[in-house]
Amino acid sequence: MVPNNKTVRIFMMPQNFPCGPQSSCCGPVGQSEEEIENFKSNIQGGLGCEVEVFDVTNHDAIRSYEQVVQILSSYGPKALPVITLGDDVVSIGNPAIDAPNALVEAIREKANQI
């Protein structure tokens, strides 16, 4: 359980293909709807807490989250998704898809430190 009813936030960018879907120069950027829904349902199911999802391309929506803005300024879209618990950053970059429980455990550990 997450203490003090803190909210887990997932900061993401909708998946797009900057060079076109069939281009060999680069792959997709961002997260698919399926990936984000999997993160969200694993967190909610594993911790029983509220999860909010923010699209970082909506600058007004993330303006008040200075840590996330600084991470994006420093590392760009490769830092996504950024996952926070309250005001604390828990995860930067794509968690291992083959270990969905690892993300829940990382949030649980962070919650125990707060």
SULKA-V42979 format. One line per field, one symbol per residue. ss: DSSP state (h for helix, s for strand, l for the rest). phi: phi as a letter, one per 30 degrees, with the letter a starting at -180 (. if undefined). psi: psi as a letter, one per 40 degrees, with the letter a starting at -180 (. if undefined). A space follows every 50 residues. Layout:
ss = ???
phi = ???
psi = ???
This chain:
ss = llhhhllssssslslsllllllllllllslslhhhhhhhhhhhhhhhlll ssssslllhhhhlllhhhhhhhhhhhhhhllssssllssssslllllllh hhhhhhhhhhhhhl
phi = .cdhhdcdbccbbedbbecjdcdcdacdcjcdededddedddddddbibd bccbdddceddcedceedddddddcidddddccbbiccdcbbidddddbd dddddddddddddd
psi = ihiffihhhhhihhhigdeideiediaihaiiddddddddddddddefih hihhheegdddedegdddddddddeaeeeiihhihbehhdhhihihdegd dddddddddddde.
